[in-house]
Amino acid sequence: MAFKNEVVSDADIDRYKLPFQKGEGRWWTRDAERDYYLWGGLSGNPAYDTEQRGWFYLYINKEIHTFLIQPGMFSQSLKDNPYIVRWKHLLRIIPDPTSADNQEFLVSVLKEALSIYGLQGEQRKWPISIQVYFDF
């Protein structure tokens, strides 16, 4: 099994102590077989000159890793097919990986999850196709 976007169940909210209200239909990107999950998204509002950043939480091996990512250029219209999502630079991993091998593993799982997360981590009918690229 691999990552897929799905609605978080109330049981999983309790199991993982997630900061979601039960029944509100929050989405996550989950690999149930490996017991990994990703949630988060862009923060900041470019309309107010606030720089946007991607904040993502990746649960691996019973530990949560926080990633701060600088977005690159995304497609300008949901009508673009494919819709392009580009992540420019990995700014930070919290906690710091214990080794280069550990960092490489965490980043590879992050990229795998973000490739499925796509635009907003939901199963959508539009845009039809999303391609995710990484400059890191």
C-alpha positions as CSV (number, residue, x, y, z in Angstrom):
1,M,0.0,0.0,0.0
2,A,1.1,3.6,-0.6
3,F,0.2,7.1,0.5
4,K,-3.3,8.3,-0.4
5,N,-5.4,11.3,0.5
6,E,-8.3,10.5,2.8
7,V,-10.5,12.0,5.5
8,V,-9.2,11.5,9.0
9,S,-11.5,9.2,11.1
10,D,-12.5,10.2,14.6
11,A,-10.7,7.0,15.8
12,D,-7.5,8.2,14.2
13,I,-7.9,11.7,15.8
14,D,-8.0,10.0,19.2
15,R,-5.3,7.4,18.3
16,Y,-2.7,10.0,17.1
17,K,-4.0,12.9,19.4
18,L,-4.4,15.1,16.3
19,P,-5.4,18.7,16.8
20,F,-8.7,18.3,14.7
21,Q,-12.3,18.5,15.8
22,K,-14.0,15.2,15.4
23,G,-16.5,15.1,12.5
24,E,-15.1,18.2,10.7
25,G,-13.8,16.1,7.7
26,R,-10.1,17.1,7.8
27,W,-7.9,15.4,5.2
28,W,-4.5,13.8,5.6
29,T,-2.2,11.9,3.3
30,R,-1.7,8.5,4.8
31,D,0.2,5.2,4.3
32,A,-1.8,2.9,6.5
33,E,0.5,-0.1,5.9
34,R,3.6,1.6,7.1
35,D,1.6,3.7,9.7
36,Y,2.9,7.0,8.3
37,Y,0.8,10.2,7.8
38,L,1.3,13.7,6.6
39,W,-0.9,16.8,7.2
40,G,-0.4,20.5,6.9
41,G,-0.2,23.0,4.0
42,L,0.6,26.5,3.0
43,S,0.5,29.3,5.6
44,G,0.7,33.1,5.1
45,N,-1.4,35.3,2.8
46,P,0.3,36.8,-0.2
47,A,-2.4,39.5,-0.4
48,Y,-0.9,41.1,2.7
49,D,2.7,40.8,1.6
50,T,3.2,37.8,3.9
51,E,5.5,35.2,2.6
52,Q,3.9,31.8,2.2
53,R,5.6,28.7,3.6
54,G,4.6,25.1,3.6
55,W,4.3,23.7,7.2
56,F,3.9,19.9,7.1
57,Y,3.8,17.3,9.9
58,L,5.1,13.8,9.0
59,Y,4.5,11.0,11.4
60,I,7.1,8.2,11.0
61,N,7.9,5.4,13.4
62,K,5.9,6.9,16.2
63,E,7.6,10.3,15.9
64,I,6.3,13.6,14.3
65,H,8.7,15.5,12.2
66,T,7.9,19.1,11.2
67,F,9.0,20.4,7.8
68,L,9.2,24.1,6.8
69,I,9.3,24.4,3.0
70,Q,9.6,27.3,0.7
71,P,7.1,26.9,-2.2
72,G,8.2,27.6,-5.8
73,M,5.9,28.5,-8.6
74,F,2.5,26.8,-8.7
75,S,0.2,26.9,-11.7
76,Q,-1.9,30.0,-11.8
77,S,-5.2,28.4,-12.8
78,L,-7.0,25.3,-11.7
79,K,-7.8,24.9,-15.4
80,D,-4.1,24.1,-16.1
81,N,-3.7,20.4,-17.0
82,P,-1.5,19.2,-15.5
83,Y,-1.6,21.6,-12.5
84,I,2.1,22.2,-11.4
85,V,3.1,22.3,-7.8
86,R,6.8,23.1,-7.2
87,W,8.6,23.0,-3.8
88,K,11.7,25.2,-4.0
89,H,13.7,24.7,-0.8
90,L,13.5,22.7,2.4
91,L,14.1,25.3,5.1
92,R,14.0,23.3,8.3
93,I,13.3,19.9,9.8
94,I,12.3,19.7,13.5
95,P,13.7,17.9,15.3
96,D,17.0,18.0,13.5
97,P,17.8,14.6,11.9
98,T,20.4,12.6,13.9
99,S,22.4,11.7,10.8
100,A,22.7,12.4,7.1
101,D,21.1,9.0,6.4
102,N,18.2,9.8,8.6
103,Q,17.7,13.2,6.9
104,E,17.8,11.5,3.5
105,F,15.2,9.0,4.6
106,L,12.9,11.6,6.1
107,V,13.2,13.8,3.0
108,S,12.5,10.8,0.7
109,V,9.3,9.9,2.6
110,L,8.3,13.6,2.7
111,K,8.6,13.8,-1.1
112,E,6.7,10.6,-1.6
113,A,3.9,11.9,0.6
114,L,3.8,15.4,-1.0
115,S,3.6,13.8,-4.4
116,I,0.3,12.3,-3.4
117,Y,-0.8,15.3,-1.3
118,G,-0.7,17.4,-4.5
119,L,-2.4,20.7,-4.2
120,Q,-4.3,20.6,-0.9
121,G,-4.2,17.0,0.2
122,E,-7.7,16.1,-0.8
123,Q,-9.2,13.9,-3.5
124,R,-10.4,16.4,-6.0
125,K,-12.0,16.2,-9.4
126,W,-10.3,19.4,-10.5
127,P,-7.6,19.9,-11.5
128,I,-7.6,16.5,-13.2
129,S,-3.8,16.0,-13.1
130,I,-1.3,17.4,-10.6
131,Q,2.5,17.1,-11.1
132,V,4.7,17.8,-8.1
133,Y,8.3,18.8,-8.4
134,F,11.1,19.4,-5.9
135,D,14.1,21.6,-6.2
136,F,15.7,20.1,-3.2
